[in-house]
Structures are given as structure tokens and as C-alpha cells.
Amino acid sequence: MNEILQSIIIWAPGILFAITLHEWAHGRMATHFGDPTPKLMGRLTLNPIPHIDLAWTIIIPGVMLLASLLTTGSPFVFGGAKPVPIDPRYFIRQGQSFRVSLFWVSAAGPLMNLLLALLCALAFRAVTLLPSYFMVPMANMLVAAIQMNVLLAVFNLLPIPPLDGGRMAGALLPHPWDGYLAGMERFGMAIVLVLAFSGLMNHLLIPAMGLLNQFYLQVAGLA
């Protein structure tokens, strides 16, 4: 029980910051391109509460953490937040290129996670100067935050709508291929679940995650 509580304390801050700033970045970029929807819906905020989704932010990460500790003894957590609502029609009204706007709004979330991982890696170097009773828990939290942000970035960059990577790919593909990809959105989460339960998801995510984690650990001075 102590181990589970300790893992929650270590992983929870990283999950909340990762998903909150991921969604805030989508909303901020949409606002930049003329869409007032995120602000009108109260989602252009760094307060994590409006971004929390009962299933993806609380239940699923909790179950994954418990299951991983009981089966492997090592914590593994994945989570998400409520998607920030956007209205791409505003991109056209504001005279923006629809494709350019959609690409950068979609890319903003994963890019924010990669930036957060870099900031956590740099913060790790500063944390090592603290007394050990502060340094150890904070260092563990920062490493968990790096891993969480890398996982969110790589997962969301998969070219499967409605993931960010699917919408980025749709913004880059010529017509009619963009329409074909967009038509997959209704099956997108089913595809993700099939990949996850078949084990294929690991083959897609682990190589890129390994390279990015290695880079950030080098920045942190751990590799």
C-alpha cells in the first residue's frame, strides 16, 4: 500500500501538468488563429480542474498504475484530458490558411509535452544541488514527468485521427486523401484499442520513446 501511495505522489504531478499544458497549448494556438471557442468554453486556463476527465485523468491512470505495480513491480501510467473544443471555421473567417492553422493547432499539444520534458530535464540538474531529503523525491517526480510527457507526445503523434498526429497528417495530405483519413476518425479510438491490446502499440511507441528518453536523460545528466 505504501508503494502504491508513493507511486501516486510521484506520478500525479507529472500527469496533471502534462495533460493540462497539452490541452492549454491546443487552445492557445487555436486562439492565435482566431478561434474564440477555447476561451468561451473556459478551457484557456492552466487550472487543471476544467481539463480533468473522470475516465482518462483519474480512473484509467489509477487502474494502470495499480495493475503495473501488481504485475511487474514497476509503475507505468498513461492518462489524458478532455479535448479542448475548437471550431476550425474561424480559421477561414480570420483569413488564415485552414490547413496551416489546423496543423499548428494539432501540433501544439505534442510540442508542449516535448518542451515540458526538456524543462524537467534542466530542472533535474538544479534539484541535485538540494539536500538529499528534498532532492530524491523531487528528482523522482521530474524523471516521471519526463517519461509522461514523452509518452503523451509520441502517442499523440501517431497518424490516426482523432489523435493530433492524424489531424496533422490530414492537414498535409492532398485532396482527396485528406478526406479519406478524416473519414477514419469514427474508427480511430477502436484502432487505438486494437493496437494497444494486440501489443502492436508497443512496437510503434517504444523506439521513438527510447530515443527521446535517452536524449532528455542526457540533458538531465543521467545518461
C-alpha positions as CSV (number, residue, x, y, z in Angstrom):
1,M,0.0,0.0,0.0
2,N,2.8,2.4,0.8
3,E,4.4,1.7,-2.5
4,I,1.2,2.5,-4.4
5,L,0.7,5.7,-2.4
6,Q,4.3,6.7,-3.1
7,S,3.9,6.0,-6.9
8,I,0.8,8.1,-7.0
9,I,2.6,11.0,-5.3
10,I,5.5,10.7,-7.8
11,W,3.4,10.3,-10.9
12,A,0.4,12.5,-10.3
13,P,2.1,16.0,-10.6
14,G,3.6,14.9,-14.0
15,I,0.4,13.6,-15.3
16,L,-1.6,16.7,-14.3
17,F,1.0,19.2,-15.7
18,A,1.5,17.2,-18.9
19,I,-2.2,16.9,-19.8
20,T,-3.2,20.4,-18.6
21,L,-0.5,22.2,-20.6
22,H,-1.0,19.8,-23.6
23,E,-4.7,21.0,-23.8
24,W,-3.9,24.6,-23.0
25,A,-1.4,24.7,-25.9
26,H,-4.1,23.5,-28.3
27,G,-6.5,26.2,-27.0
28,R,-3.8,28.9,-27.1
29,M,-2.8,28.1,-30.7
30,A,-6.5,28.0,-31.8
31,T,-7.0,31.4,-30.2
32,H,-3.9,32.7,-32.0
33,F,-5.5,31.6,-35.3
34,G,-8.8,33.4,-34.5
35,D,-10.9,30.8,-32.8
36,P,-12.6,32.1,-29.5
37,T,-14.1,28.7,-28.6
38,P,-11.5,27.6,-26.1
39,K,-11.8,30.8,-24.1
40,L,-15.6,30.9,-24.3
41,M,-15.7,27.3,-23.0
42,G,-13.4,28.1,-20.1
43,R,-10.6,25.9,-21.4
44,L,-7.9,28.5,-22.0
45,T,-6.6,28.1,-18.4
46,L,-3.7,26.5,-16.6
47,N,-6.1,25.3,-13.8
48,P,-6.2,21.5,-14.3
49,I,-9.7,21.1,-13.0
50,P,-11.6,22.1,-16.2
51,H,-9.3,19.8,-18.2
52,I,-9.9,16.7,-16.0
53,D,-11.8,13.8,-17.5
54,L,-13.1,11.2,-15.0
55,A,-12.1,8.2,-17.1
56,W,-8.8,9.3,-18.8
57,T,-7.4,11.5,-16.0
58,I,-8.4,9.5,-12.9
59,I,-9.8,6.0,-13.4
60,I,-7.6,4.7,-16.3
61,P,-4.2,6.1,-14.9
62,G,-5.2,4.7,-11.4
63,V,-6.0,1.2,-12.8
64,M,-2.8,1.2,-15.0
65,L,-0.7,2.2,-12.0
66,L,-2.2,-0.5,-9.8
67,A,-2.0,-3.2,-12.4
68,S,1.6,-2.4,-13.4
69,L,2.7,-2.4,-9.7
70,L,1.0,-5.7,-9.0
71,T,2.2,-7.5,-12.2
72,T,5.7,-6.1,-12.9
73,G,6.5,-4.2,-9.7
74,S,7.3,-1.1,-11.8
75,P,4.9,1.8,-12.2
76,F,3.5,2.5,-15.7
77,V,0.9,5.2,-16.1
78,F,-0.9,6.7,-19.1
79,G,-3.6,9.4,-19.0
80,G,-5.3,12.1,-20.9
81,A,-7.7,15.1,-20.5
82,K,-10.9,16.3,-22.1
83,P,-10.0,17.6,-25.5
84,V,-10.2,21.4,-25.9
85,P,-13.1,22.3,-28.2
86,I,-12.2,24.2,-31.3
87,D,-14.1,25.5,-34.3
88,P,-11.9,25.4,-37.4
89,R,-14.4,27.5,-39.3
90,Y,-12.9,30.5,-37.5
91,F,-9.6,29.8,-39.2
92,I,-11.2,30.6,-42.6
93,R,-13.1,33.6,-41.3
94,Q,-9.9,35.2,-40.0
95,G,-8.3,34.7,-43.4
96,Q,-5.9,32.0,-42.2
97,S,-4.9,29.0,-44.3
98,F,-7.2,26.3,-43.0
99,R,-4.5,23.6,-43.4
100,V,-1.7,25.6,-41.8
101,S,-3.9,26.6,-38.9
102,L,-5.2,23.1,-38.3
103,F,-1.6,21.7,-38.5
104,W,-0.2,24.0,-35.9
105,V,-3.2,23.8,-33.5
106,S,-2.9,20.0,-33.6
107,A,0.9,20.1,-33.2
108,A,0.8,22.5,-30.3
109,G,0.0,19.8,-27.7
110,P,2.8,17.3,-28.5
111,L,5.2,20.1,-28.9
112,M,4.3,21.4,-25.5
113,N,4.9,18.0,-24.0
114,L,8.4,17.8,-25.6
115,L,9.2,21.3,-24.2
116,L,8.0,20.3,-20.8
117,A,10.2,17.2,-20.8
118,L,13.2,19.4,-21.7
119,L,12.4,21.9,-18.9
120,C,12.0,18.9,-16.4
121,A,15.4,17.6,-17.6
122,L,17.0,21.0,-17.0
123,A,15.3,21.3,-13.6
124,F,16.7,17.9,-12.6
125,R,20.2,19.4,-12.7
126,A,19.2,22.2,-10.3
127,V,17.4,19.7,-8.0
128,T,20.6,17.7,-7.5
129,L,22.0,20.7,-5.6
130,L,19.4,20.4,-2.9
131,P,19.7,18.3,0.3
132,S,19.0,14.7,-0.3
133,Y,15.7,14.6,1.6
134,F,14.4,17.2,-0.9
135,M,16.4,16.0,-3.9
136,V,15.3,12.4,-4.0
137,P,11.5,12.8,-4.2
138,M,11.8,15.8,-6.5
139,A,14.2,14.0,-8.8
140,N,11.8,11.0,-9.0
141,M,8.9,13.3,-9.8
142,L,10.9,15.0,-12.6
143,V,12.0,11.7,-14.1
144,A,8.4,10.5,-14.0
145,A,7.3,13.8,-15.6
146,I,9.8,13.4,-18.4
147,Q,8.6,9.9,-19.1
148,M,4.9,11.0,-19.0
149,N,5.5,13.9,-21.4
150,V,7.5,11.8,-23.8
151,L,4.7,9.1,-23.8
152,L,2.0,11.7,-24.4
153,A,3.9,13.4,-27.2
154,V,4.8,10.2,-29.1
155,F,1.3,8.6,-28.6
156,N,-0.5,11.7,-29.8
157,L,1.8,12.0,-32.9
158,L,0.5,8.6,-34.2
159,P,-1.2,9.4,-37.6
160,I,-4.5,8.1,-36.5
161,P,-7.5,10.5,-36.2
162,P,-8.7,11.9,-33.8
163,L,-5.1,11.9,-32.3
164,D,-3.1,15.0,-33.0
165,G,-0.9,13.2,-35.5
166,G,-3.9,12.1,-37.5
167,R,-5.1,15.7,-37.8
168,M,-1.6,16.9,-38.7
169,A,-1.4,14.3,-41.4
170,G,-4.8,15.3,-42.7
171,A,-3.6,18.9,-42.9
172,L,-0.6,17.8,-45.0
173,L,-2.2,15.3,-47.3
174,P,-3.6,16.4,-50.7
175,H,-7.3,16.1,-51.6
176,P,-8.9,13.5,-51.6
177,W,-6.5,11.7,-49.3
178,D,-7.2,14.1,-46.5
179,G,-10.9,13.3,-46.7
180,Y,-10.2,9.6,-46.6
181,L,-8.1,10.0,-43.5
182,A,-10.7,12.3,-41.8
183,G,-13.3,9.6,-42.5
184,M,-11.3,7.2,-40.3
185,E,-11.9,9.4,-37.3
186,R,-15.1,7.5,-36.2
187,F,-13.0,4.3,-36.1
188,G,-9.9,6.0,-34.6
189,M,-10.2,5.0,-31.0
190,A,-11.2,1.5,-31.9
191,I,-8.0,1.2,-33.9
192,V,-6.0,2.6,-31.0
193,L,-7.6,0.0,-28.7
194,V,-6.8,-2.9,-31.1
195,L,-3.2,-1.7,-31.4
196,A,-3.0,-1.5,-27.6
197,F,-4.4,-4.9,-26.7
198,S,-2.6,-6.7,-29.6
199,G,0.8,-5.4,-28.4
200,L,1.4,-3.6,-31.7
201,M,1.3,-0.3,-29.9
202,N,4.5,-1.0,-28.0
203,H,6.3,-1.7,-31.3
204,L,5.1,1.7,-32.6
205,L,5.8,3.8,-29.5
206,I,8.9,2.2,-27.8
207,P,11.6,3.0,-30.4
208,A,10.7,6.7,-30.5
209,M,10.2,6.9,-26.8
210,G,13.5,5.2,-26.1
211,L,15.4,7.8,-28.3
212,L,13.6,10.8,-26.7
213,N,14.0,9.5,-23.1
214,Q,17.7,8.9,-23.8
215,F,18.1,12.5,-25.1
216,Y,16.3,14.0,-22.1
217,L,18.2,11.8,-19.6
218,Q,21.4,13.1,-21.2
219,V,20.2,16.7,-20.7
220,A,19.5,15.8,-17.1
221,G,22.9,14.3,-16.6
222,L,21.6,10.8,-16.0
223,A,23.0,9.1,-19.1
